[in-house]
Amino acid sequence: MLTHPGFDPVALQLGPISVHWYGLMYLVGFYVGWWLGTQRAKQPHIGWTRDQVTDLLFYIVMGVIIGGRLGYSLFYGFEQLLSDPLMLLRIWEGGMSFHGGLIGVVVAYFWFAKAKHLNVFDIADFAAPLIPVGLLTGRIGNFINGELYGAPTTLPWGMVFPGAGPEPRHPSMLYEALLEGVVMLVVLWWFAKNPRPRMAVSGLFLVLYGVFRSLVETVRLPDDHIGYLYGSDWFTMGMQLSLPMVVAGAVIMLIAYQRPAVFGQKGA
C-alpha cells in the first residue's frame, strides 16, 4: 500500500498571487508540445515552418482553455453554472474537461486553417502526436492535487489519498498519464513519422484516446454530483463522451484509407 505525498497544490506564493502546480503543468505541456512541434515540422513530408508551429500553439492554447472550461461547466457542472454563471470565469478554482478542450481545439483548427489557407485535417494530423504531452502533464497535475482518484483496490500499488478515507485506491490519474500520455505519444509519433493518408493520424488519435479513457473510467470514480449514468453502477460521463470518439476515429481512418490523399497534398 502506498500513501499520497500530500503535495501543497500551490507551487509559489507571490504576495496575493498563488501559482498552482496544476497551472504550471499546463505551461510545461504547452512548451514541450511546441518543441516537439518544431521537431515534427522538420520531417521531410511535413514542410511546416517554425513560425507556423508557434502560431498554431496560440490557437491551441485558446481552444484548450476556453473549450476546457466551457466543457467542464456544461458536461460536469451544468446545474452549478445555471445557479452561478460567473463560475465559468473562475478558472483558478479548477475544473477543466478534456472533451470540451478537444472541441475547443477543433474550432481552433478551423480558425487557423481559414487564417493560413490550410486544410484543416493537415493541421489536425500535424498536431495529434503533440497533444499527449499536454495530457501527460495535466494528469501529473491531477496527481499533485490528489484528485480524480479511483475506486478502492487491493493491488500493491493502491494508494491512500488525502480526504478519500483510509482505503487504498487506484491512482487512476497515473493510469491516464501512462496510457493517454506516454503510450499515445509513442504510438502516434511512430505512426506519423512517415507519410500517412490525410485524416489517418487524427483518426488514430481519437480511437486511442477513446479506448484508453474508457478503460480507465472502469476504475476511476465519477464526480460525486453526477455519479454513474442510466441507473448503472459502472457507466460514467467519461465513457459517454469517449466511446463516440472511438467510433468517429474508426470511421475517419476508414475514409482516410479509401481516399489516400497524403498529408499536405495540395488540392486534395
C-alpha positions as CSV (number, residue, x, y, z in Angstrom):
1,M,0.0,0.0,0.0
2,L,1.3,3.5,-0.9
3,T,0.4,6.9,0.5
4,H,0.0,10.0,-1.5
5,P,2.7,12.5,-0.6
6,G,0.1,15.2,0.1
7,F,1.7,17.9,-2.0
8,D,0.9,21.5,-1.5
9,P,-1.1,22.4,-4.7
10,V,0.4,25.9,-4.5
11,A,3.9,25.9,-6.1
12,L,4.7,29.5,-5.4
13,Q,3.1,32.3,-3.4
14,L,3.8,35.8,-4.8
15,G,2.0,38.1,-2.3
16,P,-1.7,37.8,-3.1
17,I,-1.0,35.7,-6.2
18,S,-0.9,31.9,-5.9
19,V,0.9,29.9,-8.6
20,H,-0.6,26.4,-8.6
21,W,1.3,23.3,-9.8
22,Y,-1.7,22.4,-12.0
23,G,-1.3,25.6,-14.0
24,L,2.4,25.1,-14.2
25,M,1.8,21.6,-15.6
26,Y,-0.3,23.2,-18.4
27,L,2.6,25.6,-19.2
28,V,5.1,22.7,-19.3
29,G,2.7,20.7,-21.6
30,F,2.3,23.7,-24.0
31,Y,6.1,24.3,-24.1
32,V,7.1,20.7,-24.7
33,G,4.3,20.3,-27.2
34,W,5.6,23.4,-29.1
35,W,9.2,22.0,-29.0
36,L,8.0,18.6,-30.3
37,G,6.1,20.5,-33.0
38,T,9.3,22.2,-34.2
39,Q,10.9,18.8,-34.4
40,R,7.9,17.4,-36.3
41,A,8.0,20.3,-38.7
42,K,11.4,19.2,-39.8
43,Q,10.2,15.9,-41.1
44,P,10.5,15.7,-44.9
45,H,6.8,15.1,-45.5
46,I,5.6,17.9,-43.3
47,G,7.1,21.1,-44.6
48,W,5.9,23.4,-41.8
49,T,7.9,26.4,-40.6
50,R,8.8,27.2,-37.0
51,D,6.5,30.3,-37.2
52,Q,3.6,28.2,-38.2
53,V,4.1,25.9,-35.2
54,T,4.3,28.9,-32.9
55,D,1.1,30.4,-34.4
56,L,-0.7,27.1,-34.1
57,L,0.3,26.9,-30.4
58,F,-1.5,30.2,-29.7
59,Y,-4.7,28.9,-31.3
60,I,-4.5,25.6,-29.5
61,V,-3.9,27.3,-26.1
62,M,-7.1,29.4,-26.6
63,G,-9.0,26.3,-27.7
64,V,-7.9,24.3,-24.7
65,I,-8.6,27.0,-22.1
66,I,-11.9,28.2,-23.4
67,G,-13.2,24.8,-24.6
68,G,-11.9,23.0,-21.5
69,R,-13.7,25.4,-19.1
70,L,-16.9,25.5,-21.2
71,G,-16.9,21.8,-21.5
72,Y,-16.5,21.2,-17.7
73,S,-19.2,23.7,-17.0
74,L,-21.7,22.1,-19.5
75,F,-20.8,18.4,-19.0
76,Y,-19.9,18.2,-15.3
77,G,-21.2,21.4,-13.7
78,F,-24.3,22.5,-15.6
79,E,-26.5,22.9,-12.5
80,Q,-23.8,25.0,-10.8
81,L,-23.5,27.1,-14.0
82,L,-27.2,27.8,-14.0
83,S,-27.2,28.9,-10.4
84,D,-23.8,30.8,-10.6
85,P,-22.9,31.7,-14.2
86,L,-19.8,33.6,-13.1
87,M,-18.2,30.3,-12.1
88,L,-17.3,30.0,-15.8
89,L,-14.8,32.7,-15.3
90,R,-13.3,31.4,-12.0
91,I,-10.7,29.2,-13.7
92,W,-8.4,29.3,-10.7
93,E,-11.0,27.2,-8.7
94,G,-10.3,24.3,-11.1
95,G,-12.5,22.3,-13.4
96,M,-11.3,21.6,-17.0
97,S,-12.8,19.0,-19.3
98,F,-10.6,17.2,-21.9
99,H,-13.6,16.6,-24.2
100,G,-14.5,20.3,-24.0
101,G,-10.9,21.2,-24.6
102,L,-10.9,18.9,-27.7
103,I,-13.9,20.6,-29.1
104,G,-12.2,24.0,-28.5
105,V,-9.1,22.8,-30.2
106,V,-11.1,21.6,-33.2
107,V,-12.7,25.0,-33.5
108,A,-9.2,26.5,-33.3
109,Y,-8.1,24.2,-36.1
110,F,-10.8,25.6,-38.4
111,W,-10.0,29.1,-37.4
112,F,-6.2,28.5,-38.0
113,A,-7.0,26.8,-41.3
114,K,-9.0,29.7,-42.5
115,A,-6.4,32.2,-41.5
116,K,-3.5,30.3,-43.0
117,H,-5.3,28.8,-46.0
118,L,-4.5,25.2,-45.0
119,N,-6.5,22.0,-45.0
120,V,-8.0,21.6,-41.5
121,F,-7.1,17.8,-41.4
122,D,-3.5,18.6,-42.3
123,I,-3.5,20.8,-39.1
124,A,-5.2,18.1,-37.0
125,D,-2.8,15.4,-38.3
126,F,0.2,17.6,-37.6
127,A,-0.9,18.4,-34.0
128,A,-2.3,14.9,-33.0
129,P,1.1,13.5,-31.9
130,L,1.8,16.6,-29.8
131,I,-1.4,16.5,-27.7
132,P,-0.5,13.5,-25.5
133,V,2.3,15.7,-23.9
134,G,-0.4,18.0,-22.5
135,L,-2.5,15.1,-21.3
136,L,0.6,13.7,-19.5
137,T,1.4,16.9,-17.7
138,G,-2.2,17.6,-16.9
139,R,-2.6,14.2,-15.2
140,I,0.6,14.8,-13.3
141,G,-1.1,18.0,-12.1
142,N,-4.1,16.0,-11.0
143,F,-1.8,13.6,-9.1
144,I,-0.1,16.5,-7.3
145,N,-3.6,17.8,-6.3
146,G,-4.6,14.3,-5.1
147,E,-7.7,14.4,-7.3
148,L,-9.5,12.1,-9.8
149,Y,-8.5,9.0,-7.9
150,G,-10.2,5.7,-8.4
151,A,-12.2,3.1,-6.6
152,P,-10.7,1.1,-3.6
153,T,-8.3,-1.7,-4.6
154,T,-6.2,-4.4,-3.1
155,L,-3.5,-4.1,-5.8
156,P,0.0,-3.5,-4.4
157,W,0.2,0.0,-6.0
158,G,-3.1,1.1,-4.4
159,M,-2.7,4.5,-2.8
160,V,-4.3,6.3,0.1
161,F,-5.3,9.8,-0.9
162,P,-5.9,12.7,1.4
163,G,-9.6,13.2,2.1
164,A,-10.5,9.8,0.5
165,G,-10.6,7.7,3.6
166,P,-8.2,5.0,4.8
167,E,-8.7,2.6,1.9
168,P,-6.0,2.4,-0.8
169,R,-7.4,3.4,-4.2
170,H,-6.5,3.1,-7.8
171,P,-4.2,6.0,-8.8
172,S,-6.3,6.4,-11.9
173,M,-4.8,9.8,-12.9
174,L,-1.4,8.0,-13.2
175,Y,-3.1,5.3,-15.3
176,E,-4.3,8.1,-17.6
177,A,-0.8,9.7,-17.6
178,L,0.7,6.4,-18.8
179,L,-1.9,5.5,-21.4
180,E,-3.1,8.9,-22.7
181,G,0.3,10.5,-22.3
182,V,3.2,8.1,-22.7
183,V,1.7,5.3,-24.8
184,M,-0.3,7.6,-27.1
185,L,2.8,9.8,-27.6
186,V,5.0,6.9,-28.6
187,V,2.3,5.2,-30.9
188,L,1.3,8.4,-32.6
189,W,4.8,9.7,-33.1
190,W,5.8,6.4,-34.6
191,F,2.7,6.3,-36.8
192,A,3.1,9.8,-38.0
193,K,6.8,9.8,-38.7
194,N,6.1,8.5,-42.2
195,P,3.6,9.9,-44.7
196,R,0.1,8.7,-44.0
197,P,-3.2,9.3,-45.8
198,R,-4.8,12.6,-44.8
199,M,-7.0,12.2,-41.6
200,A,-5.4,8.9,-40.6
201,V,-3.3,10.3,-37.8
202,S,-6.3,12.2,-36.4
203,G,-8.5,9.1,-36.6
204,L,-5.9,7.1,-34.7
205,F,-5.7,9.7,-32.0
206,L,-9.5,9.6,-31.5
207,V,-9.5,5.8,-31.3
208,L,-6.6,5.6,-28.9
209,Y,-7.9,8.3,-26.5
210,G,-11.4,6.9,-26.5
211,V,-10.3,3.4,-25.8
212,F,-7.8,4.4,-23.1
213,R,-10.1,6.8,-21.3
214,S,-12.9,4.3,-21.3
215,L,-10.6,1.7,-19.8
216,V,-9.5,4.0,-17.0
217,E,-13.1,5.0,-16.4
218,T,-13.8,1.4,-15.2
219,V,-11.8,2.1,-12.1
220,R,-12.0,5.9,-11.8
221,L,-14.7,7.3,-9.6
222,P,-17.3,9.6,-11.2
223,D,-17.9,13.1,-10.0
224,D,-19.9,13.0,-6.8
225,H,-22.7,15.3,-8.1
226,I,-23.1,13.2,-11.3
227,G,-22.4,9.6,-10.3
228,Y,-23.0,6.7,-12.6
229,L,-25.4,7.2,-15.5
230,Y,-28.6,5.4,-16.5
231,G,-29.0,3.6,-13.2
232,S,-25.9,1.6,-13.8
233,D,-23.0,1.0,-11.3
234,W,-20.3,1.3,-14.0
235,F,-21.2,3.7,-16.9
236,T,-19.7,7.2,-16.4
237,M,-19.9,10.5,-18.1
238,G,-16.3,10.0,-19.2
239,M,-17.4,6.8,-21.0
240,Q,-20.4,8.5,-22.6
241,L,-18.1,11.2,-24.0
242,S,-15.3,8.9,-25.0
243,L,-17.0,6.0,-26.8
244,P,-18.2,8.1,-29.6
245,M,-14.6,9.2,-30.2
246,V,-13.7,5.5,-30.9
247,V,-16.5,5.2,-33.5
248,A,-15.7,8.6,-35.1
249,G,-11.9,7.8,-35.2
250,A,-12.5,4.4,-36.8
251,V,-14.8,6.0,-39.4
252,I,-12.3,8.7,-40.1
253,M,-9.5,6.2,-40.6
254,L,-11.6,4.1,-42.9
255,I,-12.4,7.1,-45.0
256,A,-8.7,8.1,-45.0
257,Y,-7.5,4.8,-46.4
258,Q,-10.3,4.8,-49.0
259,R,-9.3,8.3,-50.2
260,P,-5.5,8.2,-49.7
261,A,-4.6,11.9,-50.2
262,V,-1.3,12.2,-48.4
263,F,-0.7,14.8,-45.6
264,G,0.0,18.2,-47.1
265,Q,-1.0,17.2,-50.7
266,K,-2.3,20.3,-52.4
267,G,-5.8,20.4,-53.8
268,A,-6.8,17.1,-52.4
